[in-house]
Amino acid sequence: MFCKNHAEVAAVERCVGCAESFCGDCLVEVLGQKYCGSCKVMAIKGPPPIKEGDEDCEAASKALMYSLIGIFCFGIILGPIAVAKAVEARKEIRANPRLAGLAKANVGLLLGITEVLLWVLGMINRARNL
């Protein structure tokens, strides 16, 4: 195994950040861990902050909240509400790129649909057992 930066030099360790192999000259110790030049900046500064001006989509947060509560109670009511809020959030995020929360909207949509399907399947199962 050779250094990523120096193809003729044998690697001694991997960077904790990117897991690439490097020689001793390419690694720097930060807080007891070995990092390459690119990853040491993130280790020192921390992850990049949320961009100023970006805001969380309220509909996405509500979709996720409704879907999570619907898992435990009132899924047949909260599931469709979560789906509607998730669709609304996805439209808002598509229209305004400064809105964050697409992952929340997607999870809310998936959980809402799952809740409704499970409820329908449960009702079909109960009807068969009558």
C-alpha positions in Angstrom: 0.0 0.0 0.0 1.4 3.4 -1.1 0.8 7.0 0.0 -2.1 8.7 -1.9 0.1 11.8 -2.5 3.4 10.0 -3.1 3.0 6.9 -5.2 6.6 5.8 -4.6 6.5 6.0 -0.8 4.9 3.3 1.4 1.9 4.3 3.4 2.2 4.1 7.2 -1.4 4.9 8.3 -4.9 5.9 7.2 -6.5 9.3 7.7 -9.2 9.1 10.3 -11.4 11.5 8.2 -11.3 10.0 4.7 -9.7 6.6 5.4 -7.1 7.0 2.6 -3.6 5.7 3.0 -0.7 8.2 3.6 2.9 8.3 4.5 4.2 9.8 7.7 4.9 13.2 6.0 1.3 13.6 4.8 -0.4 13.0 8.2 -0.9 15.4 11.0 -2.0 14.6 14.5 -5.0 16.5 15.8 -6.5 15.7 19.2 -4.7 12.3 19.2 -6.0 11.3 15.7 -4.1 11.2 12.4 -5.5 13.4 9.6 -4.5 14.2 6.0 -4.1 17.8 4.9 -7.7 18.1 3.6 -9.3 16.5 6.6 -7.3 18.3 9.3 -9.1 21.5 8.5 -12.5 19.9 9.2 -11.0 18.4 12.4 -9.9 21.7 13.6 -12.8 23.9 12.5 -15.6 21.4 12.9 -18.3 20.8 10.4 -19.4 23.7 8.2 -22.2 25.8 9.8 -25.7 26.0 8.3 -25.7 28.7 5.7 -27.2 31.9 6.8 -30.5 32.6 5.2 -31.4 28.9 5.0 -34.6 28.1 6.9 -36.3 24.9 7.8 -39.5 24.0 6.0 -42.3 24.0 8.6 -44.5 21.7 6.5 -41.6 19.1 6.4 -41.3 19.2 10.2 -45.0 18.8 10.6 -45.1 15.9 8.2 -42.4 14.1 10.1 -44.1 14.8 13.5 -47.5 13.6 12.3 -46.1 10.4 10.8 -44.1 9.6 14.0 -47.1 10.1 16.2 -49.2 8.2 13.8 -47.0 5.1 14.3 -48.2 4.9 17.9 -51.7 6.2 17.7 -54.4 7.4 15.2 -52.4 6.2 12.2 -55.4 6.2 10.0 -55.9 9.9 10.7 -52.4 11.1 11.0 -51.0 9.0 8.2 -52.9 10.9 5.4 -52.2 14.2 7.1 -48.5 13.4 7.1 -48.7 12.5 3.4 -50.4 15.7 2.6 -48.0 17.8 4.6 -45.0 16.0 3.0 -46.3 16.6 -0.5 -46.8 20.3 0.4 -43.3 20.5 1.8 -41.7 18.9 -1.2 -43.5 21.5 -3.5 -42.4 24.4 -1.2 -38.8 23.1 -1.2 -38.8 22.7 -5.0 -40.1 26.2 -5.4 -37.6 27.8 -2.9 -34.1 26.3 -2.8 -33.3 28.2 0.4 -35.7 25.9 2.3 -34.2 22.9 4.1 -36.0 19.7 5.2 -36.3 17.5 2.1 -35.2 14.5 4.1 -37.8 15.2 6.7 -40.5 15.5 4.0 -39.4 12.2 2.4 -39.4 10.3 5.7 -42.8 11.8 6.6 -44.2 10.8 3.2 -42.8 7.2 3.5 -44.1 6.7 7.0 -47.5 8.2 6.3 -48.0 5.9 3.3 -46.8 2.9 5.3 -49.2 3.7 8.2 -52.2 4.0 5.8 -51.3 0.7 4.0 -50.8 -1.1 7.3 -54.2 0.1 8.5 -55.9 -1.0 5.3 -54.2 -4.4 5.5 -55.3 -4.7 9.1 -58.9 -4.0 8.2 -58.8 -6.5 5.4 -57.4 -9.1 7.8 -60.1 -8.4 10.4 -62.9 -8.6 7.7 -61.6 -12.0 6.7 -61.7 -13.3 10.2 -65.3 -12.4 10.8 
